[in-house]
Amino acid sequence: MTQFEDKVKELTAHTFGTWNRQNAWSNPMVITDAEGIYFYNDKGKRYIDFSSQLICSNLGHKNPAIIEAIKKQAEKLCYVAPAFATEAAMEAVDALNSILPKGLGKQFFSTSGTEANEAAIKLVRQSKAPAYKIFSRYHSYHGATPSSAACTGDPRRWYSERARCTIDGVRFAPDNYCYRCPFSMTYPDCNIQCARYLDYMIKEEGNVAAIIVEPVVGTNGRIVPPPEYFPLVRKICDENDVLLIADEVMSGWYRTGTPFAMENWDVLPDIMTTAKGASGAYTPFALTAVSDKVADFFDDHLFCHGHTYAYHALAASAVPAAISEYKKLFDSGLPQKVSAYLEDKLVALGEKHNCVGDVRGIGHFWAFEIVKDRKTRQPFNVKADKLAGKPLMTAKIAGKAMENGLFMFAWYDTLVLTPPLIITEAQVDEALDILDKALEIGDQEAVETNTPVSRSCHYR
Ligand SMILES: Cc1ncc(COP(=O)(O)O)c(C=O)c1O
């Protein structure tokens, strides 16, 4: 019995475990320390953090510069009401303006990606009234509250809908999911039909105010669009007077190699939301950044929105330090070198294992799509299995890796291969050795094949 056993029981008895059946929230691992790309449990066992926790600990754990900035702010001023100005908020604005895409000059600070998207939806619906409809895509996650859950394509929306905890007026557009393209039967030569269909949808629906997209889809598959996709979406939005919201909560903060993922295609959204990596996950900080076109409406209209912890000084204090650390890291050239290495290694590893159907991603943002049959692309599990709480092959593989000291999240069909941006080539090797062995579990139930692994990603 460890010193924490009784306390963990008390913790789980008195708190809700997130996204879990509560009888499964009984014995979470106790984490007592973390440094760099590693974290440690109460028994001293070390784990490689190969998902950057929830794809947010981009700068690794225990970054001294960020910790120092938070300490200084904590000693000075932790909190005042958002109606006051603080040095922390002013410094965060300065730092943000040095890195945000030019043209998104007006911002709202909150504390989670969900809140950032809620604010975006309110800004859209207030400023575009009477248009109110929002398009999203099936492979997406935008947050846990009724508006953001309504815009979510993954099975978490199904739960929210059953509980009547979603808003109306959201429609789902086709995904740019090339591995399982919904248009491949009708348009075998890709004509970016997934983007073109938006124009048809907008005209048929009427009252469309905005489309919300993850520039590179995060939780739901690390899906990188064809290079023509976002320039075409931008054009369709402009022609139809529809706002484009880029949810960069997960894809932002250099995860894809550029500060924000939309920059890979030189596309400027009207609204950008972000959180997670903004503070390197050292404080809860989120941001909704908008163009003048959206901001100007509120000059003489009420911005009917706010939170007690909006512009929280302690939360904001981590942001300038994190931005400075990102810039230093990318000036060193390490992440650029390692991301190319990571890609080559992942492709080779995927090729070796029959249970890997597709290897896709960009930067430090990768997925293995796990399949039963690489030739037919038959999956082991589908969305409904997640909803039903069925055992998942991806979870079996991730469980085996965890036993051997490699932590990675698993979605119903993919493994989340998204290490901190500070990872070295030697550490990639260490992680992939463990993953190599764990994938044998999938291979045992997968069909043996000569079909090469798919690369549905459009880079390199
Ligand atoms: C793309 C995207 N949007 C929004 C959210 C919600 O952010 P949060 O969990 O901070 O509320 C997430 C969380 O994973 C996300 O990946």
The ligand as an ORCA input file, in Angstrom:
! r2SCAN-3c Opt
* xyz 0 1
  C      -9.518     21.658    -31.350
  C     -10.001     21.817    -29.931
  N     -10.890     22.775    -29.632
  C     -11.341     22.964    -28.389
  C     -10.917     22.165    -27.361
  C     -11.436     22.386    -25.982
  O     -10.422     22.919    -25.176
  P     -10.497     22.781    -23.591
  O     -10.392     21.349    -23.266
  O      -9.339     23.610    -23.117
  O     -11.789     23.372    -23.165
  C     -10.002     21.141    -27.609
  C      -9.548     20.248    -26.545
  O      -8.913     19.250    -26.741
  C      -9.525     20.961    -28.938
  O      -8.655     19.998    -29.259
*
